[in-house]
Amino acid sequence: MMSSLVIYFSRNGENYFGGELKNIEKGNTEVIAEYIQELDGADLFKVETVIPYPDDYMECIDVAKKEQLVAGRPKLKEYLDNIDQYDTIYVGFPNWWGTLPMAMFTQLEKLDFTGKIVKPFVTHEGSGFGSSQKDLAKLCQGAEIRGGLSIPGASVYDAKNTVKVWIDE
Ligand SMILES: Cc1cc2nc3c(=O)[nH]c(=O)nc-3n(C[C@H](O)[C@H](O)[C@H](O)COP(=O)(O)O)c2cc1C
């Protein structure tokens, strides 16, 4: 039986949406994760930090930058210990300062990706994957990393068909 899992990080609260700052209940990346759940029957694992990121966008930007500068590995509420039962792992995240949020490093470093297919997706405000593909190659060693899907945060609600095409690639 082929089965798939989405490992993702997504932050709600104040966020860029449609080019302006708004308070949103569901993060942009989570919208895409849920499409994958619906379209591919994937399980979902949401990476969540013990200390939540600030709701305030500008404060969050600051906290995230500092965490990246010290290569922090924030503690998670829950850890995924293994991905043995899955063939395909969708790895989804917002572009934070050019790459994955550090919480994704915390989680991905704990897993053995040998022999897995990894399909990365990112939501962003203009920088696409940034340098995250390089980081993913290190984090998912032993995996076959397939072509990624990059979606502007403001278009996630229009992206379902794009996600479907990408899943079927
Ligand atoms: C801390 C932080 C850093 C960000 N850095 C970038 C960036 O470097 N490039 C970019 O295009 N977007 C950046 N963004 C915008 C997010 O990538 C974008 O809003 C994304 O869709 C948020 O996804 P989420 O709602 O799932 O958290 C940043 C957002 C935050 C909160």
PDBQT file of the ligand as one rigid body, heavy atoms in Angstrom, charges set to zero:
ROOT
HETATM    1  C1  LIG A 201       9.279  35.241  10.139  1.00  0.00    +0.000 C 
HETATM    2  C2  LIG A 201       8.878  35.375   8.692  1.00  0.00    +0.000 A 
HETATM    3  C3  LIG A 201       9.849  35.504   7.713  1.00  0.00    +0.000 A 
HETATM    4  C4  LIG A 201       9.492  35.585   6.362  1.00  0.00    +0.000 A 
HETATM    5  N1  LIG A 201      10.478  35.660   5.419  1.00  0.00    +0.000 NA
HETATM    6  C5  LIG A 201      10.128  35.660   4.099  1.00  0.00    +0.000 A 
HETATM    7  C6  LIG A 201      11.140  35.699   3.086  1.00  0.00    +0.000 A 
HETATM    8  O1  LIG A 201      12.340  35.743   3.355  1.00  0.00    +0.000 OA
HETATM    9  N2  LIG A 201      10.724  35.674   1.788  1.00  0.00    +0.000 N 
HETATM   10  C7  LIG A 201       9.396  35.637   1.434  1.00  0.00    +0.000 A 
HETATM   11  O2  LIG A 201       9.103  35.605   0.250  1.00  0.00    +0.000 OA
HETATM   12  N3  LIG A 201       8.428  35.595   2.390  1.00  0.00    +0.000 NA
HETATM   13  C8  LIG A 201       8.755  35.624   3.695  1.00  0.00    +0.000 A 
HETATM   14  N4  LIG A 201       7.770  35.583   4.661  1.00  0.00    +0.000 N 
HETATM   15  C9  LIG A 201       6.362  35.483   4.232  1.00  0.00    +0.000 C 
HETATM   16  C10 LIG A 201       5.836  34.061   4.365  1.00  0.00    +0.000 C 
HETATM   17  O3  LIG A 201       6.694  33.147   3.721  1.00  0.00    +0.000 OA
HETATM   18  C11 LIG A 201       4.442  33.916   3.749  1.00  0.00    +0.000 C 
HETATM   19  O4  LIG A 201       3.559  34.859   4.292  1.00  0.00    +0.000 OA
HETATM   20  C12 LIG A 201       3.901  32.496   3.958  1.00  0.00    +0.000 C 
HETATM   21  O5  LIG A 201       2.838  32.261   3.058  1.00  0.00    +0.000 OA
HETATM   22  C13 LIG A 201       3.425  32.257   5.377  1.00  0.00    +0.000 C 
HETATM   23  O6  LIG A 201       2.959  30.934   5.494  1.00  0.00    +0.000 OA
HETATM   24  P1  LIG A 201       2.088  30.435   6.741  1.00  0.00    +0.000 P 
HETATM   25  O7  LIG A 201       0.838  31.261   6.758  1.00  0.00    +0.000 OA
HETATM   26  O8  LIG A 201       1.804  29.014   6.422  1.00  0.00    +0.000 OA
HETATM   27  O9  LIG A 201       2.914  30.594   7.960  1.00  0.00    +0.000 OA
HETATM   28  C14 LIG A 201       8.111  35.558   6.003  1.00  0.00    +0.000 A 
HETATM   29  C15 LIG A 201       7.153  35.475   7.012  1.00  0.00    +0.000 A 
HETATM   30  C16 LIG A 201       7.496  35.406   8.337  1.00  0.00    +0.000 A 
HETATM   31  C17 LIG A 201       6.433  35.341   9.397  1.00  0.00    +0.000 C 
ENDROOT
TORSDOF 0
